[in-house]
C-alpha cells in the first residue's frame, strides 16, 4: 500500500484506480481501459505533445515521482497496467555458481 499526502501523486494514483475499476469491475477490455488511461493522463497534464502510448505517459509520471524522492516502475504485469512505487533501492551483490563457474549478481532490493 502506498500512502502520500502529495496531491499530484494522489491524482496519478486515482487515474490508475479508475483503470482498475474499468477492467476488473466494469469488465471493459484492457485495451480500451488503457486508451482511457492515456487520454486521462493527457488531459491531466496538458502535454505539448499528447502521449499516444502508455510508455510515453509513464515516462512523464516516473519523472514526477522521482522529483519527490520516489522510484516508479510502470508497465504491464500479465496483461494489466500498474505502477510499482518505492522509496529506497539498496543494491546487494551475491556470489552465485552458474554452470560450475562463479558469478557476481547484483540485485536491487526495494
N, C-alpha and C positions, 0 to 999 in steps of 0.2 A: 504494500500500500504506500502510495506517495502522497504526502501532505505538504501543502505550501499555502502561504497567505498571499503570494505574489499573484496579482490579478491576471497578468498576461499568461502566466503558466496555467492558472486555473481555466482561463478561456481556451487555451490549446487542449487541455485535457477534456474539457467539455465537448469539444468538437469530436475527439476520439470516442467519448461516451455516446454521442449521438450515432456515430458509425456503428458501435457495438449494438445499440438499440435497434438500428435498422436491420442489421444482419441477423442477430440472434432472437429478437422478439418479433419484429415486423416481417421477418423472413424475406427481406429484399436481397437480391443476388449480390454477392460480394463485389462484382464488377460495377454495378450501379451504385452501391454504397460507397465504393472507392471514388467514383466520379463525383458524388455528392460531397465527399470529404475534401477533395481537391477544390471544388467550387467554393466551399465554405472557407477554406484557408485563403483562397484568392480574394474573397470578399473581406475577410477579417484583416488581411494585411495590405490590401490595395497595392499590390506589387506593380512596378512599372511594366514588367513583362509577366503576365499571368503564367503560373505553372501549368503545364499540360500533363505532367507525370507526378506521381506521388513522391518519387525520389527527389524531384526538384523542390517540392514543398517541404519535405522533411529535412532537406539540407538547410533551408532557411530556419526551420524550427530548431534544428540542432544548434545553430549559432545563438538563438535566443536562450536556450537552456545553458549553453556554455558561458554566455555573458554573465549569468548569475551564479556560476560555480557548479553546475550540474553536468553530468555526462548524459548524452541522449543517443539511443540507437533505435532507428525506425526500421521499417521493412516488414517482411512477412514472417509469420510463424505458421506453418502449414499454409493455408491459403488466405489467412486473415492478417490484416494490418494491426500493428500495435506498437506503442512506444515502450522502450525499456529505459528507465531513468535511474541514475545512481549518483552518489556524491563523490566517492573516492575510489580510485583504482590503485591497487598495490601489485606490482609485478613480483612474482615469485618464480625462481628458476629451479627446476628439478633436473636431476640426472636420471636418465632412463636408458634402458637397453632395448634396442630395436635391431633385430636380425643379428644378434650377438655383438653389436657394436654400441658403445656408449654415445649418447647424445645429450646435449643440454636443451631443455624445453622450457621456455618462459610462458607462464600463464598469468594473465591479468585478472586478479581477484577483485571482485566488487564488494 
